[in-house]
Amino acid sequence: MVAFLARWAITAVALSLAAQVMDGIWFSGPDQGQAELEEKLLPLLGVALILSLVTAFVKPVLTILSIPFILLTLGLFLLAINAFLLVLTDWIADLFDVGFHVDGFWSAVGGAIIISITTWVLDALVGVDEDE
């Protein structure tokens, strides 16, 4: 349970960074002032949960099905898979009216790169154990 909570928090930090850096990724809602907790933090945690679930269940299937493309592109196709997962997260978040938006494929690719690097660094710093 601790490993799940740590991964959820790491994903939330990575999503927040991607939304800050990339122009095509944003959360709709209040931009200025002292907004309540529900208006800023809860949508971020909701999208982080959606992205964590999509990554846990959809990514392994897509990775196995696209092994020839991954080998042909020397692993670069994994960026396209991660970008697709971010767009899928946007679609699911839109179904639940969370207020998360990804504007186009290249924004998704840039966001996927930022999220992947941030997650990798924070996983190394926190040391989340897979066996917990």
Secondary structure, DSSP 4 states (H G I P E B T S, - for coil): -HHHHHHHHHHHHHHHHHHHH-TTEEE-S--SS---HHHHHHHHHHHHHHHHHHHHHTHHHHHHHTHHHHHHTTTTHHHHHHHHHHHHHHHHHHHTT--EEE-SHHHHHHHHHHHHHHHHHHHHHHT--TT-
